[in-house]
Amino acid sequence: MELVSGNWQRRLRSAPFYATLIVITAITLVPIVWVFTSALKTNKEIRENALGLPGEWRFQNYVDAWFEASFDQYFINSIFISVTTVLIVLFLASLAAYAFAKMRFPGNQPIFFVFLIGMAFPLSAKLGPLLSLMYELNLANSRIGLILVYVAGSLPFAILMLRAFFQGFPPELEDSAALDGCSRFQFYLRILLPLSKPSLMALGIFVFMGTWNEFFQALLLINEDSKRTLPLGLTAFQDEYFTDFALSFAGINITAVPVIIVYIIFQRNLIEGITVGSIK
């Protein structure tokens, strides 16, 4: 009886915590569910019964939004830009972080802090010089130029994160590899990168999400419709189809679903990458 009473007491003490979690979850999910259900309604249903379920599930709204608004091209652009940015950032940041964490050379700390300066300035302070540089290099209104901008913006945080992780590796690991004939680059490629997979995966997810959803820099640098990313295409689509709420909601879902899928697939890697440094 005492054991049962103790269990009930613990449950009662935990009840406010779980009730708070349920409320927060509901507040978070209700707008998401509303957007997804609205994308399957007619415009008349959205106006007359905004919070109700669709009378007829109109998946054709997604097909219409995909083909009428060139979302296929926007999707390809976003995939190309985001994936390329992630690969370049992981490669450059891991090399730089390895050098700052494990190699001793003149100016190690000052150069590292120079990289971190990029995190100290708000985006609005960097836009003027950035745009001027892009136009001088003839890289404005190009996917490559936008990729370079995203890479430059992501590198400071990426280097900071990976450097902290690499510093946790014992020096004896590299010494043992050197005794076996490994060069520094071989140690980096064959030992350091495989052991750093959780952190690299977590960093890749952060960079992918940030690049996929970025709007302001793309708005300033991209002028041609064929080179727009999904956020830019969605804005142009909503301006054109302002009164067609169903297609607008479908466009929002087309833009958001890939990020949700990436998070669901790699959420374990994200959590592992964030916590691995604290339990090593």
C-alpha positions as CSV (number, residue, x, y, z in Angstrom):
1,M,0.0,0.0,0.0
2,E,2.8,2.4,0.9
3,L,4.4,1.7,-2.5
4,V,1.2,2.4,-4.4
5,S,0.7,5.6,-2.3
6,G,4.2,6.7,-3.2
7,N,3.7,6.2,-6.9
8,W,0.5,8.3,-6.8
9,Q,2.3,11.0,-4.9
10,R,5.0,11.1,-7.6
11,R,2.4,11.2,-10.3
12,L,0.6,14.1,-8.7
13,R,3.8,16.0,-8.2
14,S,4.6,15.5,-11.9
15,A,1.1,16.4,-13.1
16,P,1.7,20.2,-13.5
17,F,4.8,19.5,-15.5
18,Y,3.1,17.2,-17.9
19,A,0.1,19.5,-18.1
20,T,2.4,22.3,-19.1
21,L,4.0,20.1,-21.8
22,I,0.6,19.2,-23.2
23,V,-0.5,22.9,-23.4
24,I,2.8,23.9,-25.1
25,T,2.5,21.0,-27.6
26,A,-1.1,21.9,-28.4
27,I,-0.1,25.6,-28.9
28,T,2.7,24.5,-31.2
29,L,0.7,21.9,-33.2
30,V,-2.6,23.7,-33.8
31,P,-1.2,26.3,-36.3
32,I,0.7,23.5,-38.1
33,V,-2.3,21.3,-38.4
34,W,-4.5,24.2,-39.5
35,V,-2.1,25.1,-42.3
36,F,-2.0,21.5,-43.5
37,T,-5.7,21.0,-43.4
38,S,-6.4,24.4,-45.1
39,A,-4.2,23.3,-48.0
40,L,-6.7,20.5,-48.7
41,K,-9.8,22.8,-48.7
42,T,-11.5,24.9,-51.2
43,N,-11.3,28.7,-50.8
44,K,-15.0,28.7,-49.9
45,E,-14.4,26.3,-47.1
46,I,-11.5,28.3,-45.8
47,R,-13.6,31.5,-45.7
48,E,-16.7,29.9,-44.2
49,N,-15.2,27.3,-41.8
50,A,-11.5,28.1,-41.3
51,L,-11.0,25.8,-38.3
52,G,-13.0,22.8,-39.6
53,L,-11.8,19.8,-41.5
54,P,-12.1,19.7,-45.3
55,G,-15.4,18.5,-46.8
56,E,-13.4,17.0,-49.7
57,W,-9.7,16.4,-49.4
58,R,-8.3,18.3,-52.4
59,F,-4.8,17.0,-53.0
60,Q,-5.1,18.6,-56.4
61,N,-4.2,21.9,-54.7
62,Y,-0.6,20.7,-54.3
63,V,-0.4,19.7,-58.0
64,D,-1.8,23.0,-59.0
65,A,0.6,24.9,-56.8
66,W,3.6,22.8,-58.0
67,F,3.0,23.4,-61.7
68,E,1.4,26.8,-61.8
69,A,4.0,28.5,-59.7
70,S,7.2,26.7,-61.0
71,F,7.7,25.2,-57.6
72,D,9.6,22.3,-59.3
73,Q,12.3,24.8,-60.4
74,Y,12.4,26.5,-57.0
75,F,12.7,23.2,-55.3
76,I,15.6,22.1,-57.4
77,N,17.3,25.5,-56.8
78,S,16.9,25.1,-53.0
79,I,18.1,21.6,-53.0
80,F,21.2,22.4,-55.0
81,I,22.0,25.6,-53.0
82,S,21.4,24.0,-49.6
83,V,23.2,20.7,-50.2
84,T,26.2,22.4,-51.8
85,T,26.4,24.9,-49.0
86,V,26.4,22.1,-46.4
87,L,29.1,20.1,-48.1
88,I,31.4,23.1,-48.6
89,V,30.9,24.3,-45.0
90,L,31.5,20.9,-43.5
91,F,34.7,20.5,-45.5
92,L,36.2,23.9,-44.9
93,A,35.0,24.2,-41.3
94,S,36.4,20.8,-40.3
95,L,39.8,21.6,-41.9
96,A,40.0,25.0,-40.2
97,A,38.7,23.7,-36.8
98,Y,41.3,20.9,-36.9
99,A,44.1,23.4,-37.5
100,F,42.9,25.7,-34.7
101,A,42.3,22.8,-32.3
102,K,45.4,20.6,-32.9
103,M,48.0,22.6,-34.7
104,R,50.3,25.3,-33.2
105,F,51.3,28.0,-35.6
106,P,52.0,31.8,-35.3
107,G,48.7,33.7,-35.0
108,N,46.6,30.7,-34.2
109,Q,44.4,32.5,-31.6
110,P,44.2,35.9,-33.4
111,I,43.2,34.3,-36.7
112,F,40.6,32.2,-34.9
113,F,39.1,35.3,-33.3
114,V,39.0,37.0,-36.7
115,F,36.7,34.2,-37.9
116,L,34.5,34.8,-34.9
117,I,34.1,38.5,-35.7
118,G,31.6,37.5,-38.4
119,M,29.3,36.3,-35.6
120,A,29.5,39.7,-33.8
121,F,27.9,41.9,-36.5
122,P,24.2,41.8,-37.4
123,L,23.2,40.9,-40.9
124,S,22.0,44.4,-41.6
125,A,25.5,45.8,-41.0
126,K,27.1,43.4,-43.5
127,L,24.6,43.7,-46.3
128,G,26.0,46.9,-47.9
129,P,29.6,45.6,-48.3
130,L,28.3,42.1,-49.2
131,L,26.2,43.4,-52.1
132,S,28.9,45.6,-53.3
133,L,31.4,42.8,-53.4
134,M,29.0,40.4,-55.1
135,Y,28.3,42.9,-57.9
136,E,31.9,43.7,-58.3
137,L,32.8,40.0,-58.7
138,N,29.8,39.5,-61.1
139,L,28.4,36.9,-58.7
140,A,25.1,38.7,-58.0
141,N,22.0,37.0,-59.4
142,S,23.7,33.6,-59.5
143,R,23.3,30.4,-57.5
144,I,27.0,30.2,-57.1
145,G,27.2,33.7,-55.6
146,L,24.4,32.9,-53.2
147,I,26.1,29.7,-52.1
148,L,29.3,31.6,-51.4
149,V,27.4,34.1,-49.3
150,Y,25.8,31.3,-47.3
151,V,29.1,29.5,-46.8
152,A,30.8,32.7,-45.6
153,G,27.9,33.3,-43.2
154,S,27.9,29.7,-41.8
155,L,31.7,29.2,-41.4
156,P,32.2,31.2,-38.1
157,F,29.7,29.2,-36.1
158,A,30.7,25.9,-37.8
159,I,34.4,26.5,-37.0
160,L,33.6,27.4,-33.4
161,M,31.5,24.3,-32.9
162,L,33.9,21.8,-34.5
163,R,37.0,23.3,-32.8
164,A,35.4,22.8,-29.4
165,F,34.6,19.2,-30.3
166,F,38.1,18.5,-31.8
167,Q,39.8,19.8,-28.7
168,G,38.2,17.0,-26.7
169,F,40.2,14.4,-28.6
170,P,43.3,13.3,-26.6
171,P,46.7,14.2,-28.1
172,E,47.7,10.6,-27.7
173,L,45.3,9.6,-30.5
174,E,47.2,11.7,-33.0
175,D,50.6,10.6,-31.6
176,S,49.6,6.9,-32.1
177,A,48.5,7.6,-35.6
178,A,51.8,9.4,-36.4
179,L,53.7,6.4,-35.1
180,D,51.8,4.2,-37.5
181,G,52.9,6.5,-40.4
182,C,49.7,8.7,-40.7
183,S,50.3,12.2,-41.9
184,R,48.2,15.0,-40.5
185,F,45.8,14.9,-43.4
186,Q,45.5,11.1,-43.2
187,F,44.7,11.4,-39.5
188,Y,42.1,14.1,-40.3
189,L,40.5,12.1,-43.1
190,R,40.7,8.5,-41.8
191,I,40.4,9.0,-38.0
192,L,39.1,12.4,-37.0
193,L,36.2,12.7,-39.5
194,P,34.8,9.2,-38.8
195,L,34.9,9.9,-35.0
196,S,33.3,13.3,-35.5
197,K,30.3,12.0,-37.5
198,P,27.7,13.0,-34.8
199,S,29.0,16.6,-34.6
200,L,29.3,16.8,-38.4
201,M,25.7,15.5,-38.8
202,A,24.3,18.0,-36.3
203,L,26.2,20.9,-37.9
204,G,25.0,19.8,-41.3
205,I,21.4,19.8,-40.2
206,F,21.8,23.3,-38.7
207,V,23.4,24.7,-41.9
208,F,20.8,23.0,-44.1
209,M,17.8,24.4,-42.2
210,G,19.3,27.8,-42.1
211,T,20.1,27.8,-45.8
212,W,16.8,26.3,-46.8
213,N,14.8,28.9,-44.9
214,E,16.9,32.0,-45.6
215,F,15.0,34.7,-47.4
216,F,16.5,38.2,-47.1
217,Q,19.9,37.7,-48.7
218,A,18.4,35.7,-51.5
219,L,15.9,38.4,-52.1
220,L,18.6,41.0,-52.5
221,L,20.9,38.9,-54.6
222,I,18.5,36.9,-56.9
223,N,16.5,38.7,-59.5
224,E,15.6,36.1,-62.1
225,D,12.6,33.9,-61.5
226,S,14.4,30.7,-62.7
227,K,17.1,31.1,-60.0
228,R,14.7,31.7,-57.0
229,T,14.8,29.5,-54.0
230,L,11.6,28.2,-52.4
231,P,11.1,31.0,-49.9
232,L,11.4,33.6,-52.7
233,G,9.2,31.6,-55.0
234,L,6.6,31.3,-52.2
235,T,6.5,35.0,-51.7
236,A,6.1,35.7,-55.4
237,F,3.4,33.0,-55.6
238,Q,1.4,34.5,-52.7
239,D,1.6,38.0,-54.3
240,E,0.2,36.6,-57.6
241,Y,-2.4,34.3,-56.0
242,F,-3.2,36.6,-53.1
243,T,-6.9,35.6,-53.0
244,D,-6.3,31.9,-53.6
245,F,-5.8,30.8,-50.0
246,A,-5.9,27.1,-50.7
247,L,-3.0,27.2,-53.2
248,S,-1.1,29.6,-50.9
249,F,-1.3,27.1,-48.0
250,A,-0.2,24.3,-50.4
251,G,2.8,26.4,-51.3
252,I,3.7,26.9,-47.7
253,N,3.5,23.2,-47.0
254,I,5.7,22.4,-50.1
255,T,8.3,24.8,-48.7
256,A,8.1,23.5,-45.1
257,V,7.8,19.8,-45.6
258,P,11.4,19.0,-46.7
259,V,12.8,20.7,-43.5
260,I,10.4,18.7,-41.4
261,I,11.4,15.4,-43.1
262,V,15.1,16.2,-42.7
263,Y,14.6,16.8,-39.0
264,I,12.5,13.7,-38.4
265,I,15.1,11.5,-40.2
266,F,18.1,13.0,-38.5
267,Q,16.8,14.0,-35.2
268,R,18.7,11.3,-33.4
269,N,21.9,12.5,-35.0
270,L,21.1,16.0,-34.1
271,I,20.6,15.2,-30.4
272,E,23.7,12.9,-30.4
273,G,25.8,15.6,-32.0
274,I,24.7,18.2,-29.5
275,T,25.3,16.0,-26.4
276,V,28.3,14.0,-27.5
277,G,30.8,16.7,-26.3
278,S,29.4,16.7,-22.8
279,I,29.6,13.0,-22.3
280,K,32.9,12.3,-23.9
